[in-house]
Amino acid sequence: MHRMSIYTLALGVFLTATSELVVSGILNVIADSLNISLALAGQLITVYSLAFAIGTPVVVSVTARLGRRKVLLGSLALFILGCLVAFGSSNIVILMASRVILGVSAGVYLVVALGVAAKLVPREKLGSAIGTIVLGFSSAMILGVPIGIAITNWLNWQSIFLILGLFSLGIAFVMLRLLPDLEGDAPVSFRQQFKVLGSVVVVSGLLLTFFRESGNSVLFTYLTPYIQDILHIKASNISIILLAFGIFGAIGSRLGGYGVDRWGAAPIIAFSIAVHIAALAVLPFVSEVPGIGLALLAVIVLSMFANGPAIQSYFIQQAPESSNLVLSLNTSIVHLGLAAGAGTGGFMVNATSTLLFNPWVAGVILVLGLAAALVSFSRGKKVSAKSA
């Protein structure tokens, strides 16, 4: 029964994540449809990220004591409303408003789904449960975006959001019947929550997330041109390559969850980041050997997604009484890191007129993330020793 509940939660993450990711694949279609510039259409992604980053912690904190099923259903209801607004959008202002609604609702759903999954399984199965939720997000990269593009070509871009809304309504119905009505977090005063956020263990963990996402974004924001310009691979092969990377990401999510259950979150985080850094360090040296370059990129994707369930599990373990608050802040840091990394990557391209060195910049940033992780692990051990 709990396994079906977790799969249902993951399917909801797939739908909400698709609403975020699909826009980047149809920006030119939206721009033409609304008679706006491509640059203005691109702000739909920025607005979504800002709403996700700012709104999620606020809503999660306000609803912390409510039953988890109520919050999940409420976030899905808000998500469906956002989908309907997007479906009926006739100008950029209305569509921007829909992106705000979708960003906040998707962020709240993701955070609460992670927390619920952790409560549904025994401690020794935490990693696998979190890995399944993260798999919902990586599946959106593999299937959600291509399906969205296909729907756009078949019908129109607005139909994507109507379909997402209808499927979300079905998920809400299943959730109402299947999911137990779990209690919210134990009452925690703002002073106690602030104390958690003042913990070196948590703060250094959040720094890990920031540097990790920044480093990832330095390379992956420009992944398609990197594959074409640096690895000299034809544009016609890009879609199948990205699909393969998506599959590697899904495998990484499952392996990361399994690894957390087997060896613990900290070893998986440290090992996956170390592998990631090593692959980034070698990548610029094999620009003339496309096969090896693609293999290294596949390793990077695998390690990147294996790291995701481990980090989420780590935060739940370190701050069990305030896990929803910490997870919501972590998701906000993710989007800030992505924005910082994209800006850094763009600066490097402008300064060097090539993408060749972006992997090295990404690697340096990830070294900072690994250092933050080691500080968090060290302090966490000391805190555990004192409380023992």
Protein Blocks (a to p, Z undefined) as FASTA:
>chain_A
ZZmmmmmmmmmmmmmmmmmmmmmmmmmmmmmmnopafklmmmmmmmmmmmmmmmmmmmmm
mmmmpcfklmmmmmmmmmmmmmmmmmmpcbfklmmmmmmmmmmmmmmmmmmmmmmmmmmp
cfklmmmmmmmmmmmmmmmmmmmmmmmmmmmmmmmmklmmmmmmmmmmmmmmmmmmmmcc
ddddddddfklmmmmmmpmklmmmmmmmmmmmmmmmmmmmmmmmmmmmmnopafklmmmm
mmmmmmmmmmmmmmmmmmmmmnojklmmmmmmmmmmmmmmmmmmmmmmmklmmmmmmmmm
mmmmmmmmmmmmmmmmmmmmlmmmmmmmmmmmmmmmmmmmmmmmmmmmmmnopaklmmmm
mmmmmmmmmmmmmmmmmmmmmmmmmmZZ
